[in-house]
Amino acid sequence: MHPITVIEILSAIGLIILIMGVSYFLPRKKRKTAIKIILIVIVVELAFFAIRPLWINYHRGIKTEQLTDYLEKRYPGEEFKISYRTSRSYNPYHMDVRFANEPGWSYSYSVNENEIKQVDIGVPDAELPEEGRHYEGLGD
């Protein structure tokens, strides 16, 4: 499990324990309200952890289509492959592109609502980024 995920889960559990600790010192009549709050927090946290991956995958699909359209307009007739890193350390909306006519080179694009920009480039040994056929200036 990734450290970010562990921190999120521990924070969620900590919030529940904090509310339980506070409710212990409340009068008996208010404990029922505190238990209801705890149950609501648990449901919200479970929904967050269940829905978040689906939300990211849904938006990643949309952004992949946007990037595909962008690349087809910018480089007509060229073949390319879009991939993305699945680790939690990486932005899920940064996508790696490899062009068939430029083996060994990889380009990373950031896809936002309003813009698509090249943010990184992987070059073969002894090459400069500016020598790439698809180099766009890294969004400068």
Summary of the structure (lengths in Angstrom):
residues: 140
radius of gyration: 22.9
end to end distance: 35.2
largest distance: 73.4
contacts: 338
relative contact order: 0.09
helix: 51%
strand: 17%
